[in-house]
Amino acid sequence: MVYFTLFITVMKNIKFLIIGMLFGIILVKSQVISWFRINEMFRLQGFHMYGVIGSAVIVGIISIQVLKRFQLKTIHGEEIVIPDKIFQWGNVYGGLIFGLGWAITGACPGPLYAQIGSGFLVTIVTLLSALAGTWTYGLIKNKLPH
Amino acid sequence: MELLKQPWPWYVAGPLIGLIIPALLLLGNKTFGVSSTLRQVCAACIPANISFFEYDWKKDSWNLFFAAGIIIGGFIATYLLSNLGPVNINPHTTALLQQEGIKDFSGLLPQDVFSISQLFTLRGFVFIVVGGFLVGFGTRYAGGCTSGHAIMGLSSLQWPSLVATCCFMIGGIIMTWFILPYLLQL
């Protein structure tokens, strides 16, 4: 019975595994997972990363407008809903902290996973440490300004 | 096939990443974002009675599959679709990094900083462990990372995501320009 439920979960989610795979391939092939690329970006000495993020956003904006204009539904026939992000000061404080970390590790969470797949096994330690960071945030969340 | 093996330019990679947004929405109302997978793993493995981790993580298990996919994709791209070589960054960046103490430019990451043997040096510890901690802590505090805020949030025209993205950049620039040169000397 447990195996059956597991099987159903896997089958339901296999499409997200495939999208993740494509994302991982793109991240590696476009060198977004490179520490050097991130360093170049923060020094404002290269256009590559800005081009990747900027064109992703433009295509994202157009796609979402198309989905809304034609009132497209999900493959399960549900209405598409994008939850609103509500501003909190955590966006600022957390954003700055993440920025500091991003420039050190040269990787945000997506590239962390891709680096591990690419054989940079030391990144497993970076990921474990990121998990510890997220866990610590959960632990002290109520004491932080938001 | 030769074309696939070359590094992809930004105008191929960026639009493809952008298309992940409608793909995830159409496949089940999922919003693009990677850092939430870290919370998921915490909730699944070490909830420790912390209210932030006490939710039905199984309902959102799709993103764990997404994360596993990224690892597999990274493997495929590196071992089947790559001509490995140095990253073609701006020579000025290379020169500055050389001055600051980086010696190895042969791969995607400087191996003289990021390797298992470096983990037990002060410099390696800071770059791998402290850096990773800041990424995990900061993204959750900010409510998202580059994918959730900078790409998904901006694409759906949400101004809190613009604030967050600007802060990512400010934090990164402060680190790269003013602190990293000292960290590399450790």
Interface residues (C-beta under 8 A of the other chain):
Chain A: T9 V10 N13 I14 K15 F16 L17 I18 I19 G20 M21 L22 F23 G24 I25 I26 L27 V28 K29 S30 Q31 V32 I33 S34 W35 F36 R37 I38 N39 E40 M41 F42 R43 L44 Q45 G46 F47 H48 M49 G51 V52 I53 G54 S55 A56 V57 I58 V59 G60 I61 I62 S63 I64 V66 L67 L72 T74 I75 H76 E78 I80 V81 I82 P83 D84 K85 I86 F87 Q88 G90 N91 V92 Y93 G94 G95 L96 I97 F98 G99 L100 G101 W102 A103 I104 T105 G106 A107 C108 P109 G110 L112 Y113 A114 Q115 I116 G117 S118 G119 F120 L121 V122 T123 V125 T126 L127 L128 S129 A130 L131 A132 G133 T134 W135 T136 Y137 G138 L139 K141 L144
Chain B: L4 P7 W8 P9 W10 Y11 V12 A13 G14 P15 L16 I17 G18 L19 I20 I21 P22 A23 L24 L25 L26 L27 G28 N29 K30 T31 V34 S35 T37 L38 R39 V41 C42 I46 A48 I50 F52 F53 K58 S61 W62 N63 F65 F66 A67 A68 G69 I70 I71 I72 G73 G74 F75 I76 A77 T78 Y79 L81 S82 V87 I89 N90 H92 T93 T94 L96 L97 F105 L108 L109 P110 V113 F114 S115 I116 Q118 L119 V126 F127 I128 V129 V130 G131 G132 F133 L134 V135 G136 F137 G138 T139 R140 Y141 A142 G143 G144 C145 T146 S147 H149 A150 I151 M152 G153 L154 S155 S156 L157 Q158 W159 P160 S161 V163 A164 T165 C166 C167 F168 M169 I170 G171 G172 I173 I174 M175 T176 W177 I179 L180 L183
